[in-house]
Amino acid sequence: MKTRLSMLAMVLLAAVSVSAQSEARLKQYFEGRQVTLKIDMPATKDGVNVRTDRDQPFDYGEYGNRIKRYGKSIRVGESVMVTKIKVTGRHIEFQLGGGGYGTFLDESAGPVAVPPAEKSRREKELDRQINETNDQRERRRLEQRREELRRERREEDQRNQRRAQEERERREARIERKALEAGSRFNIYFAAGRVSDALTPEWVMQALEEFIEAK
């Protein structure tokens, strides 16, 4: 049992070593080179998937949905720099012009939190006075004043909501501009038994020959 585990550990270490060495070779070969696109690239870090581990390497439906959702950051015929190569398991990231928008450090398009306006000290005091008074005339006067304060609070909430909506729109426009300038990427997947074959510049170029032309 120990011998089998030791052999498995040696195999895994060897695979990691091969992957690291191959990634270094790919980085040296591709990073900094210019390539010309044969297809439009979606403006997102999700990029374009190339599944060489499947009979149908390219999913046109998936590609079309990403173009429709995110727009185009790099257009067909444009040249762009390969900015990063990263190998993770059975996956090669072939990053172009920054790799695409939506990574950990990129601004998110989530909602702008707008807490409701809180009761003022005066409104809380009126609540207390209304509960304690038995004088109907005084109660009506206090309730009228409290309703005025409530109306002011609702108006403040509406102003805050309008400001939040304006901020959301500004942020979405800002993110859209940034995404169109942040590049994109190819995600190349390969079969488990083809690690040594896949992690070569020649194999990567063959996998992407329908999509790019290297200079």
C-alpha positions in Angstrom: 0.0 0.0 0.0 2.8 2.4 0.9 4.6 1.6 -2.3 1.5 2.3 -4.3 1.0 5.6 -2.6 4.6 6.5 -3.1 4.4 5.8 -6.8 1.2 7.9 -7.0 2.9 10.8 -5.3 5.9 10.5 -7.6 3.5 10.6 -10.7 1.7 13.6 -9.4 4.9 15.4 -8.6 6.2 14.6 -12.1 3.0 15.9 -13.6 3.2 19.2 -11.6 6.8 19.6 -12.7 5.9 19.0 -16.4 3.1 21.5 -16.1 5.3 24.1 -14.5 8.0 23.7 -17.1 5.5 23.7 -20.0 3.8 26.8 -18.6 7.1 28.6 -18.5 7.8 27.6 -22.1 4.3 28.8 -23.2 4.8 32.1 -21.4 8.2 32.6 -23.0 6.8 31.9 -26.4 3.5 33.8 -26.4 3.5 36.6 -23.8 4.2 39.9 -25.5 3.5 38.6 -29.0 0.8 40.2 -31.2 -2.0 38.1 -32.6 -4.8 39.1 -35.0 -8.3 37.9 -34.2 -10.4 36.0 -36.7 -13.5 36.3 -34.5 -15.0 39.0 -32.3 -14.1 38.5 -28.6 -16.6 39.0 -25.8 -15.8 41.8 -23.2 -15.5 39.5 -20.2 -13.0 37.3 -18.4 -15.3 34.3 -19.4 -13.9 34.8 -22.9 -14.2 32.0 -25.5 -14.0 28.4 -24.6 -12.2 26.0 -26.9 -12.9 22.4 -25.8 -10.4 20.2 -27.5 -11.4 17.4 -25.1 -14.8 17.2 -26.9 -16.0 16.2 -30.4 -17.4 19.7 -30.8 -14.6 22.1 -29.6 -16.6 25.3 -30.1 -20.1 26.1 -28.7 -21.5 28.7 -31.1 -24.6 29.2 -28.8 -22.5 30.0 -25.8 -20.3 32.3 -27.8 -23.2 34.2 -29.2 -24.8 34.6 -25.8 -21.5 36.1 -24.4 -21.2 38.5 -27.3 -24.8 39.6 -26.8 -24.5 40.0 -23.1 -21.1 41.6 -22.7 -20.4 43.2 -26.1 -17.2 43.1 -28.1 -13.9 44.1 -26.5 -11.7 43.0 -29.5 -13.1 42.9 -33.0 -12.3 40.6 -35.9 -9.2 41.8 -37.7 -7.8 43.7 -34.8 -4.3 42.9 -33.4 -3.8 42.6 -29.7 -1.0 41.5 -27.3 -0.9 38.2 -25.5 -0.6 39.5 -21.9 -0.7 36.3 -19.9 -0.6 32.5 -20.2 -1.7 30.4 -17.2 -2.0 26.7 -17.0 -4.4 25.2 -14.4 -5.0 21.5 -14.5 -6.5 20.7 -17.9 -7.1 24.3 -18.8 -4.9 26.9 -20.5 -5.8 30.6 -20.1 -4.7 32.5 -23.2 -5.2 36.1 -22.1 -5.4 39.0 -24.6 -5.1 42.7 -23.9 -5.5 42.2 -20.1 -7.6 39.0 -20.0 -11.1 40.4 -19.9 -13.2 42.3 -17.3 -14.6 40.7 -14.2 -11.6 39.5 -12.2 -11.3 39.8 -8.5 -10.0 43.4 -8.5 -12.5 44.7 -11.0 -15.4 46.9 -9.9 -18.7 45.0 -9.5 -22.0 46.0 -10.9 -23.9 45.0 -7.7 -26.8 47.0 -6.2 -26.2 50.3 -4.3 -27.5 49.8 -0.8 -29.9 52.6 0.3 -31.0 52.3 4.0 -34.3 53.9 4.7 -34.3 57.3 6.5 -34.6 56.8 10.2 -37.1 58.5 12.5 -35.8 61.7 13.8 -35.6 62.3 17.6 -38.6 64.7 17.3 -40.7 62.1 15.5 -39.9 59.6 18.2 -40.8 62.1 20.9 -44.2 62.8 19.1 -44.9 59.0 19.2 -44.4 59.0 22.9 -46.5 62.2 23.5 -49.4 60.8 21.4 -49.4 57.6 23.4 -49.4 59.4 26.7 -52.0 62.2 26.0 -55.7 61.8 26.7 -56.6 65.2 25.2 -58.2 64.6 21.8 -57.5 68.1 20.5 -53.8 67.8 21.6 -53.6 64.3 20.1 -54.8 65.6 16.7 -52.3 68.4 16.8 -49.5 66.0 17.6 -50.6 63.5 15.0 -50.7 66.3 12.4 -47.2 67.3 13.2 -46.0 63.7 13.2 -47.6 63.1 9.7 -45.6 66.2 8.4 -42.4 64.6 9.7 -43.3 61.3 8.2 -44.0 62.9 4.8 -40.6 64.6 5.0 -39.0 61.2 5.8 -40.7 59.6 2.8 -39.5 62.4 0.5 -36.0 61.9 1.8 -36.3 58.2 1.0 -37.4 59.1 -2.5 -34.4 61.5 -3.0 -32.0 58.8 -1.7 -33.5 56.2 -4.1 -33.1 58.6 -7.0 -29.5 59.3 -6.1 -28.9 55.5 -5.8 -30.4 54.9 -9.2 -28.2 57.6 -10.7 -25.1 56.1 -9.1 -26.1 52.6 -10.4 -26.4 54.0 -13.9 -23.1 55.9 -13.7 -21.4 52.7 -12.3 -22.9 50.5 -15.0 -21.7 52.9 -17.7 -18.2 53.1 -16.2 -18.0 49.3 -16.0 -19.2 49.0 -19.6 -16.5 51.4 -20.7 -13.8 49.5 -18.7 -15.0 46.1 -20.0 -14.6 47.2 -23.6 -11.0 48.2 -22.9 -10.0 45.2 -20.7 -9.4 42.6 -23.4 -10.6 39.0 -23.4 -9.2 35.5 -23.4 -9.4 32.0 -24.8 -9.9 29.1 -22.4 -8.4 26.0 -24.0 -9.4 22.7 -22.4 -7.5 19.5 -23.2 -8.0 15.8 -22.3 -6.3 14.4 -19.2 -4.0 12.1 -21.2 -2.7 14.9 -23.4 -0.8 17.0 -20.9 2.6 16.7 -22.5 1.1 17.2 -26.0 -1.1 20.2 -25.1 1.4 22.2 -23.3 3.5 23.2 -26.3 3.3 26.3 -28.5 2.6 24.2 -31.6 -0.4 22.5 -30.0 -1.8 25.8 -28.7 -1.5 27.4 -32.1 -3.2 24.4 -33.7 -6.0 24.6 -31.1 -6.5 28.3 -31.9 -5.8 28.3 -35.6 -9.5 29.0 -36.5 -9.6 32.0 -34.1 -6.2 33.8 -34.3 -3.2 34.5 -36.5 0.1 35.0 -34.8 2.6 37.5 -36.0 
